[in-house]
């Protein structure tokens, strides 16, 4: 009980101002309630943008407001959540202006594993109901990854164990994303690392992820139970292997991952095969394949030989049967008669062609002789021999000289043309003939002497 040694018997009669009594209470509370431990259930947990954490501690009958400054909130081992029973260590402080008190928490720890296990079970049921642990969404781990992404602390034995195991089994390029694996900031950093690997370009992205941490208590491993980490693991497009704690430790990321390894070393063994064993297996398979191919080739060759022999026998037999059938058909077939008649027709055709040719030649020779004879009878032949033809102006042939009278105009035809002529004096009869009147066309210079005949 608080007692004020400076008061006297008349202290009961003293009148305090509101400020005085508030400051008096503040001094008493803050001086005497330091380093206290308070157990209660968290509620109304809120993280301010400044980083400070505000919450309430409650039990069945009372509620105590609490605050955790940013510097302390970032170092808490367990992420404060509504419904989590905790033990807070800190001091009480008051606000005289509002007549209110609260607890400034310097350390927060879970009030026993029972509370954590209950919280873990509730979160597990919630996430399972959303399908985050469904086996249908699990992805196969690649047999020979070209690149492995590791999310763990850059210091400590875990990363070394993984690297050494990978080197022993099958050396593979590794991308390390260093994170804190314990504490208040561990969960968001682990989730960010998983999402970061998934957001890399395809050519830089690893083929498999390993999220690893060594053993520890339930509180030490709690960051791997945080909802943000579990959701990031379930949504990863890259196959993910979880290797958190020892074989007996189980966290929610184990349910969301595509494969759970009991230890980080086992995760490395699951990620890559043993190169020596792989080479031995490949050698054995190559030998087995060669033997199988040789056996298959031999069997196929034998079957081919057998079938070739059977085919040859079948072909020979078939040809023999067909030949016999043809021989039998020749007896009944009119083919020979047709062929003989065909030869006869061909010979007759040749004789006909020759006869036609001979007839045409005879006709051609006869035609030529008739043409020569006709030509000899033609007056053109006479003209060609130097003779000429005399016709009257009316076109009548003059056969005798007496048919022409004095001063008659006539035409003399030669082989190359004709000319006009006039009878000057007939020479056949000495008796005097009556002269025709001179023609207007008769040239005055023509002589009256008699002209010889063209045919003399």
Buried (B, 14 or more C-beta within 10 A) or exposed (E): EEEEEEEEEEEEEEEEEEEEEBBBBBEEBBEEBEEEEBEBBBBEBEBEEEEBBBBBBBEEEEEBBBBBBEEBBEEBBBBBBEEBBBBBBBBBBBEBEEEEBBBBBBBBBBBEEEBBEEBBEEBBEEBBEEEBBEEEEBBEBBEEBEBBBBBBBEEEEBBEBBBEBBEBBBEBEBBBBBBBBBBBBBBBBBBBBBBBBBEEEEEEBBBBBBBBBBBBBBBBBBBBBBBBBBBBBBBBEBBBBBBBBEEEBBBBBBBBBBBBBBBBBBBBBBBBBEBEEBEEEEEEEEEEEEEEEEEEEEEEEEEEEEEEEEEEEEEEEEEEEEEEEEEEEEEEEEEEEEEEEEEEEEEEEEEEEEEEEEEEEEEEEEEEEEEEEEEEEEEEEBBEEEBBBBBBEEEEEBEEBEEBEBBBBBBBBEBEEEEEBBBBEBEEEEEEEEEEEEEEEEEEEEEEEEBEEBEE
